[in-house]
Amino acid sequence: MREADRVSIENLPAEIRDALARLDTLDVVATSAHVEVFEEMNRRLADALADLDGSGGGAAAEVDRAQPRPGPVRPVR
């Protein structure tokens, strides 16, 4: 990657910086907890993007976030 193509973290919105910082915890949490960290990061980034493009659902989105989300499908062995 060219240096000019890199994005400075300082120029990102706080929500995105916080979500990316959460990735830094991966090396100190058990591997079994990585999926939870990735799901949380995905949710936070999706929320930030929805806020940026104006599609955030307000109170309805809050209710949706309160609902349990299905985990990843794991193969049966």
N, C-alpha and C positions, 0 to 999 in steps of 0.2 A: 504494500500500500504506500502510495506517495505521501509525503509529509503534508502536502496541501490538501489531501483528502481526509485527513484526520479531523475529528470534531473535538473541540475543547470541552471538557466536562463543565467548566465554569460558565459556559454559555448556554447550558441546558436549563430548563425549568427545574425548580427545586424538587417537584414530584418525581421527575425522571432521575435526577441525581440520587435521591433517596432510594429509589428502586434499584439502581445500579450498585449503590453502596451495599445493599442487602446481599448482592452476589459475593461480596468480600467475606461474608460469614460462612461460605460453603466449606472453606478449609478447616473450620473449627466445629462444624456440626457433623453428626453421624451421616454417613452416606444414605441411610434410610430416610433422613429428613430432607434430602436434596429436592425431592419432588415437591414437597410442601413449599420450600423456598422458591422454586421455579414457578409454581402456581401463583404464589403471592406476588412475585415480580410481574408475571404476566397480567394479573388483575390490575396491579397498580399502573403499569404502562398503558393498558387498555383504557383505564379511567382517565389518565393524563391525556391520551390522544383524543378521547371523546370530548374532554373539556376544551382542547385546542380547536377541534372542528365544530364545536357547538352542538354535538349530538348527545352530550351527557343528559341522562334522564332525570336528574334532580331527585325528588323523593322516590319516584318509581325505581330508579337505579339503586337507591339505598335499600329498598325492600328486596330487590333482586340479589344484591350482595349478601343480604342476611340469609338467603336460602342456601342450604348445603349444596356444594357443587360436586358432581361425580368425579371420582379420581380417575387416573389413567387406567386404561384396560391393560391388564397383565395376562400373559398367556398362562393357561393351566398346564401344570406339568404332571 
